[in-house]
Amino acid sequence: MVSVLSGCFLLKTESLSAQNKKQLKIAMLMPLFYENIDELSFNQYNIEEKKSKQYKCFSYISFYEGARIALNMLEKEGYKVSLYVFDVGENDTKKTSEALNYKEMKDMDLIIPLVFKNSFDLISSFAEENKIAVVNPMSPSDEILKNECVFKIQPDDISVAETIMKYVSEKHKDANAVILFEDGQGNNALINWYKENITNYTSSWTIINYKKNSSKLNNYIKPGVNNIVISLVTRKTENDNKLFASNLLKTLSSQKNKKITLFAPYGWLDYNNLDYSLLESLDYHFTLPYLNDYSNPNFVDFVKEYRTHFKTEPDKIYAALGYDITMYFVKALGTKGNNLLNEPNIKDMYKMINRYHFKHKGNYPGWQNERTTVYNIKNYKIKSEWSY
């Protein structure tokens, strides 16, 4: 059913099932840019010109498409879900307020907003007032966790650090860890976490201020053990980051007889001045919560379904996010009901592309997903290696 509500576009779809474990209502608030739909008018004279352009209408639609695939699968397991999709703009508080005033909104079991800060703040307050779980798919900010009803999907820097060190302690026992940082980059909490916790994972470690002591780096690379070099350095401009990456690779590659495993940002793969063979020789690793990883059988199964339904490939992140969030929270609500806000973790995640594990962070009452995946490069191909 499609209808127009107070200037806010609403799409309601229902999964159909004769037998259901629980009937659920989910609201999805996202930018569909319905007012720009006329941009998609093609004819024989403009198709060549238009097919190469980027259209706002397609910016986030894959998130909904991923959710629909999850609902199709859940329907076969006996779930019945009514999904309400509101077109509210990226940060349009007026449209967001209109959606929140929809007559059935207070009866929702779950709200999934793909919106920016101002709109999310409105949704978060509404969810807290009505005790409705709300999932934030993209925000890295811990501030959103002030609400006990909020589930934050993107892991924070400390969760990523924990994943890296758990990987190191499991896969590289007795390794020598070398952490690189620079002052003034806003990561003091992360540096302090390493200082306070690294001895839980390895007995040999050094934390180096790279800007002040880059010339001494090779003194801390030890023979006879694996050296885990973790770069936390982020410069202000892309050119500065490229230069840093190039210089660090040259320095580390000069250690011919020493084994090194380098952890550095995924974005380094976009630097055309870096030699992939050099990255591979230094056993380059990175972490990401989401990546189109064709070595992951669950992702391959998802892609097959996506191709069948939508005749194209999923985008880099939104389709898989929509799928996993829907798959996880429908099952969690079906299992736990109202107790989801007290204990959200479930064991039934075997069909998910990337699994979740939620915990409270510090004094925040909201829930933070702490899981991410460790990737590396083998034969110029990205492969997932470990996930906590």
Buried (B, 14 or more C-beta within 10 A) or exposed (E): EEEEBEEBBBBBBBBEBEEBBBBBBBBBBBBBBBEEEEBEEEEEEEEEEBEEEEEBBEBBBBBBBBBBBBBEBBBEBEBBBBBBBBBBBBBBBEBBBBBBEBEEBEEBBBBBBBBBEEBBBBBBBBBBEBEBBBBBBBBEEBEBBBBBBBBBBBBBBBBBBBBBBBBBBEBBEEBBBBBBBBEEBEBEEBBEBBEEEBEEBBEBBBBBEBBEEBEEBEEBBBEEBBBBBBBBBBBEEEEEBBBBBBEBBEBBBEBEEBBBBBBBBBEBBEBEEBEEEBBBBBBBBBBBBBBBBEEBEBBEBBBEBBEEEBEEEBBEBBBBBBBBBBBBBBBBBBBBEEEBBEEBBBEEBEBBBBBBBBEEBEEBBBBBBBBBBBBBBEEEEBEBBBBB
